[in-house]
Amino acid sequence: MSHSRRWKPVPLLAIVALAASPAAEDGQQDEGRQIGRSFRVPYLLTETNHHVVRCRINGHGPFNLVVDTGAPALFLSEEAAAMAGLGRSDRNYFSRVDRLEFEGGAVLDDVQTRVEDIFQLVGMNALGLPGAKIDGMLGFNVLARYKLELDPTDDRMTWTRLEFEPEDLPDPGRRGNNAPAEVQAMSLLGGVAKLAALFVGKQPEDTRIPRGFLGLELAETNGEVTISAVLPGSPAEGVGISPGDRLVRVLGRDVDSLEDARKAVARVEPGDTVTLRIAPSSGGADVEARELTVIAGKGL
């Protein structure tokens, strides 16, 4: 029996809103400044055991991209590329994405990409196997810029930005269909998958739950949860929370660990009112803490 699954909510306190923000507009999130930083990137593990992350492309989206260490480059479907304002080049085999903004805060600029409905995308979407529409694949030219850490018991990966820029693939230009023969052959399988979908049916997509976000990055030290960063332009910044403050309570629940924080905000959605109890970084018993009210913004 087929069934629909819900996109698993993740710890919302650490989510970066990927809508256009002051940080993105004034360059505070420039790619070069992210070298050495780690990002907690939420992912969906599909029924086909693909890891799917979400991002905005040139300010549009969100789009669902498969983390594929075997792909040589970033691949986007023609539909996704059109939605992002990116078309196939008349002269070049590859196109370029001006900006990728991943859920979790990682940002890349000027990335080589191939716009094509490759058979993997066509086949998975035709059969509905992943449970969510797949818009593209993240290949080597994106993933090689990060140290990737994946714990299958966690709902987020850790991406640490490396000081490494992979070289672009040679561009053979556009002279008819000059893709490698094996790529042309594999692309034919997309039509086979569409035909198979007529007989076996398409699985329903997951129900997506928009994530609320507060704009806090948290750390756990000696049994205390502290604010390691406050994202520019976030709801948390608007109420005066500062790095170094301690998070004592969320929505009436005591917070002694990151796991406590995750559980407290597991069902927060955009527009929800979230009460926080924040204590100063030093010299403070709980009586010095202050109660704050934050309206959750809209993440992905």
Summary of the structure (lengths in Angstrom):
residues: 300
radius of gyration: 21.0
end to end distance: 28.9
largest distance: 72.1
contacts: 932
relative contact order: 0.18
helix: 22%
strand: 31%
